[in-house]
Amino acid sequence: MSKFLSRRRAILGIFSMSAAVCAVLAGGSMISSVSAADPIKIGELNSYGRFAAFTQPYRNGWQLAVDEINAAGGVNGRMLEVISRDDGAKPGDAVRVAEELVSREKVDVLFGTFLSNVGLAVSDYAAQNKALFLAAEPLSDAITMAKGNRYTFRMRPNTYMQTKMLVEQAKTLGVKRWAIVAPNYAYGQSAAENFKRLIKEAIPDAEIVAEQYPALGKIDAGATVSALAQAKPDGVFNVLFGGDLAKFVREGNVRGLFEKRTVLSLLTGEPEWLSLLKDEAPKGWIVTGYPVNQVEGDGHKMFADAYKAKFNDTPRLGSLLGYVMIQSIKAAVEKAGGTDTEKMVDALKGLEFDTPIGMMTMRGDDHQATMGAWIGKIDVKDGKGVMTDWAYADGKDYMFSAEEVMKTRPQ
Amino acid sequence: MDFAFFILQFLNGLASASSLFIAACGLSIIFGVTRIVNFAHGSFYMLGAYFAVTLAPRLMESINPFLGFWGGILAAAMIVGLLGVLMEMLLLRRIYHVPELFQLLATFGVVLIVQDLVVLIWGPEDILGPRAPGLKGAVNILDQRFPEYELFLVAAGPLILGAIWLLFRKTRFGVLVRAATEDREMTDALGINQKLLFTGVLFLGASLAGLAGALQIPKEPANGFMDINMIAEAFVVTVIGGMGSVPGAFLAALLIGELQAFGILLFAKSTLVLAFLAMAVVLILRPQGLLGKPAVNTEHSEFASSIPLRPWPRWLVLAWLGAIVVFACLPFVVDSFTLKLAIEVMVFALFAMSLNLLIGLGGVISFGHAAWFGVGAYAAGLLAVHSHSPMLLALAAAPLAAGVAAALVGAFIARLSGVYLAMLTLAAAQLIYAIAFQWTGLTGGDDGLVGAWPDAWAKSRVVYFYLTLALAGGAVFALRHIAYAPFGYVLRAGRDGPARAEAIGINVAAARWVAFTIAGMAAGLAGGLYTFSKGSIDPTVLSIPTSVDVLAMTLLGGVHTVLGPVFGAAALHLLQDFAMPITDHWRLILGGGIIAMVLAFPEGLVGKLRSWFMPAEETP
């Protein structure tokens, strides 16, 4: 073969390849115009791989709501279509996924995320790009307070609200020497900060005698437990969850850390974390959670029955949350009369929407929903952890004051 | 600190040291004999835990709790040992002769595949195993309670060390292992069946990893992150102890275990940094580790090439110009997300090119190239987020910061070569990762830095695209120019014949150090551009997977090509973007792809194309 031929072939090859790439890309970028009958596209992102225990039931939850709404004719005659992605449980990955959903899939609204740092990153993206984002599970206050923005709303009660619910329980016990253990990232730091503030408000002479902040997913449980025990606290405030919690509870049980001590613990009563511990669930801990099989009310019963019928499983807190997320989006679209982002944002402010556990409001001041949490004690029955002596604490009674919101939230 | 507490914390340290040692010693043994740095060791460990949480409860129910539990642990270790044998026969056997970098990469391919398989088989949720029958309680030591199981672990480490010592001193297999660790060629020349020996070593090493994982189940739920969490620690232990030295690994495990047990009291938030800092200190004082043997400097790099670098023919220059023109037209035809992809491709192309300066031209293996990318990304991000600097200033700071960091690290390691150098680059990257991860006040830790968006004038994606094209494209061609400049010749001389290069007056170590710094700067610029393209940055950019990605891009493109890595970056990134949304098994695909690449065409995409297009010109 002559050199000339091979050169020409190469040049032609490279040019035609580039041209083909351009053509394909250009073809892919064509957008069709939106008509009333087109589905409402909802982008969803969450940590399905990393935090499956919570997010898989959560996916079932929003799927159930979507199916029910579509079977009833959709929203304003338009079907709901959810495009769901894994956010990689990393802030950077999540922002990329969010952008892909918004600019390639052209979704009308984003919802989801689990970790607080991921939620904060997506909320920053939402503010930058004027995209609507409804945070589901990230609990760090910053999402609706210090880093709050026009385009971000949050469903679950934040760390301030949940910590306040727990501290209220501790107030009557008068425990003064406290130790804190929390994962070292946005959620754990936010919860610890709130605890320090709220416990001093509740019990003026309370003191923090030990603090441990293991990296998320990397706790050295033995050393952490003995470092806490060394300070001889009378109470422990725990913010760990998932695998870290399981390790901490085992070491703590064996080493007697929890004996004769008051333990306040965020989220531990949620079935997703409790089920992992089985009969080792720490009895007597005062926790926030979800006593799913004991919650009463017709709305909840209908939801739980439909969930069982569809997935042959009891709902977890994630399931309820996923279901509620879709209900809030439906209500927002109805109130806004469409999916225009600015109109949806305005509609969400002060939006009232129905859920299996009653009406909720998305507060206009700080974009925080009034969803509450169940407070109770952990006990073990039939080899499984359950919540006893529980009561539902309505979120609206525990939110930041309007003055504090004004002061902290960027205007 | 009272005495009882001191003793207790010391025992905690001993227990974690034991676990660490059992996990790490297999890695050291495998390296000693096969010279392969086996990333999949972490996967063996994780599999050990998964098999144990599956087998132990069932055996405990069907036989009796005691026998069932320990039987389950041992069975898990044996199964994992057999999987090690399988890996040796199917994969390692084919890659003993290829450069270390390919071996590292191939075993990392196994890591990715196992991660996906574990999710497929056991599901994504954590599985909590049973506690050890008979060792569930605690004993009182100086009025403090200490778990019996931890005491058992404290004893298990030295027991296993003793068993390995007996195996190595008193059996023929052990003698052969020691002989092969000492001098592999000589053992071969004496007629020892190498295949059998290597298979046996893999069984031993893998079953130790499996045992370590299985022994964790009373303490930790089996989960999908055990592999990466453990492999980083095991590397620290083997590197500090001296690669290939089992007693060294024991000493190093003690050091790290105690450092973490007491470190948690003084620096509760910087336990990760402590371990890597200890490693850095040890390596600066003794590059071969506590009990390791000094590396033998090989005559030339394994990336030595017999292919001379020729100036490009005119058609190739024209083709490139054409391609650039077409590429620059992209903003007129594609949507905003595709443009973002194009920006990312340019960023990774520069990143891969910077690595190729080291590997392809310098013959220097870097396994921690993410460090410089990350330093650049963080430098830009910190300036943008904390001091609200103008974007261009932040972008200028990125290569400077990365260059300074690379120069500092390079000063310590440019003298070394081969796998020791690779491990040191990995160590440096992990140290920087740990700092970024745990210096929460500055870097935001796990949360990262959010809100590093371009200035108003560059906010439009199109403007940022052209900015990236100018900066990354310019840097890529500067790197290309180096290949043909006198400095490039110096580097290649050092790569192909260090002794001869020294003889004609070239300071090879100094040249490598300069190359290290330049590569760091280029990677840093890529990192800075990356930060502003995403608007946020988190420690993932500094992690091992980032280093692996860039290696895969470079090798896919071809290390002995001038601009091959550009194609490698484009191919891998586009494939990733295409495949990720449509499959849940991206890691399976990537891992399989990496292994296939190492086995099938180690010369890379462009290397392959070149051998089609210009066979006569390039073959000497």
Interface residues (C-beta under 8 A of the other chain):
Chain A: S6 R7 R8 A10 I11 I14 F15 S18 A19 C22 L25 A26 G28 S29 I31 Y48 G49 R50 A52 A53 Q56 R85 D86 K90 P91 G92 D93 V95 R96 E99 E100 S103 R104 S116 N117 L120 A121 D124 Y125 Q128 K147 N184 Y185 A186 Q189 E211 Q212 Y213 P214 A215 L216 G217 K218 D220 A221 G222 A223 T224 S226 A227 A229 Q230 G242 G243 A246 K247 R250 E251 V254 R255 G256 L276 L277 K278
Chain B: M1 F5 L8 Q9 N12 G13 A15 S16 V119 G123 P124 E125 D126 L128 R131 K136 G137 A138 Q144 R145 F146 P147 Y149 E150 P218 K219 E220 P221 N223 G224 F225 N229 Q260 A261 I264 L265 A268 K269 T271 L272 P313 W315 L316 L318 A319 G322 A323 V326 F327 C329 L330 V333 V334 D335 S336 F337 T338 K340 F437 Q438 T440 G444 G445 D446 D447 G448 V450 G451 W453 K534 G535 S536 I537 D538 T540 V541 P581 D584 F613 M614
